Amino acid sequence: MKEEIKVLVGHRMGRADESFGDGITLLKEGRLHSAVNRFYYAAFYATKALLATTGLDSSKHSGVISLFHQHFVKPGTFNLEISRTLTESFERRQDSDYGDFAEVSRPEVEALKESVRQFIEECKRVLSIM
């Protein structure tokens, strides 16, 4: 892997870890909608780190998700069950951020936190074999 790609991957994984940490802090403070947002972005940045290794990217979230599935899930590089976290967290973030009366419960956000933690760990596993 070229050095500039390694730097970009490291930067994006750093953003993933930071966003995940922010999500934990917000969850502890009871700011559930904001925690959902940060957990999704943690998964999103980790996904973009994977995509950096392929030279692919998209300006749209749906494009990033599609490229991820096409280049990592479909070929079997990324665990199928864990991969569902990206789409699910995106949908929860959309509902939470844009739904006028959307409600999220602490148990839902705790479950999302765990799913995203596993997602990030799987991204790190895949990156370690590249």
N, C-alpha and C positions, 0 to 999 in steps of 0.2 A: 504494500500500500504506500502510495506517495506521501511524502511528509506533509504537504498541505492538506491532504485528505485526513491524515491522522489528527492534525490540529483542528480541523473542522469537526470531526467526530468527537474529539475531546471537549470542544466547546459546547456542542449540542448535548452531550451527555451531562456536562456540568449544569447546563440549563435545566435538564430533566431532573437531576438531583436537587437543584435549588427549588424548582417548582414543587417537587414532592415534599420537601421540607416545609415550604410555605403552606402547603395543604394540611400538613400535620398541625402546624401552629394554628391555622384558622379553624380546624376541627376542634382543637382543644379550647379555643375561645368561643365555640358555639356558632361560628359564622359558616354555616353549612353550605349555602349557595356558593360562597367564595371558595370554600374548600373543594367543592365539586369542580369548579373552574380550574383550580390549580392542579388537581389530580389529573384532569384530562390533559392539560398542557404538559405535564410531566411525561405522559405516554406519547404525546405528539412530538415533543423534542427528541425523545429516545428513538422514535420511528424515523425522524429526519436524520438522526445520526446513522441509522442503518442505510437509509437511502443515499447518504453521502458516499458510501462505499461503492455505489453503482454509478455515480455521476448523475443520478436522476433527482428531480425535485419538482414541486408544483407550488403554485401560488395559492391554490385552494386546498382547504382541509380535505375535501372529498377526493381530490387528486392525490394527496399524500396517502390517504387510506387505500385508494385503489392501487397505487404503485406498490405499496407495502404488500398487499395481498398477492399481486401479480408476481413480484420478484422474491418474496420471502416465504409466504404461506403456501401458495400453490406448489412451488417446487419442493416443499417439505423441510425447508431450512429452519423455519420458525414453528414452534408448537401450535397446532391448530386451536386447541382449547384456549390457551392463553391469548392467542391472537384476537379472539373475540372482544377482549377488553378494550381495544382501541375503538372499535365501532360503538360499543356500549357506552363507553365513557364520553365519546363525542355526542351521542344522542342525549345522554343525561345532562351534559353541559349545555347543549342547545335548549333543552326544556328549562333548565334551571336559570340560564341567563336571559332567555327571551320569553318564557311563559309568564304571563302576568300573574297568575295565581298558582304557579308551580310550587309544590311543597316537596321538601326532601327531609327524610328522617335521619337521625344520628346513626341508627343501625345500617341504613342504606349507604351512608357516606363512609362508615367504617368498612363495610364490605367492598366499596369502590377502592378505598385506600389499599386494602389487601390485594385486590386484583391488579391494581396499577403497580404495586410493589413487585408482584410476580412478573408482570409484563416487563418492567425495567430490568429485572434480573435476567429474564430470557433474552432481552436485547443485548445485555452485557455478555451473556454466554455466546450468542451468535457472533458478536464482534470479536470475541477472543479466538474464534476458530477461523477468522478471515485473514 
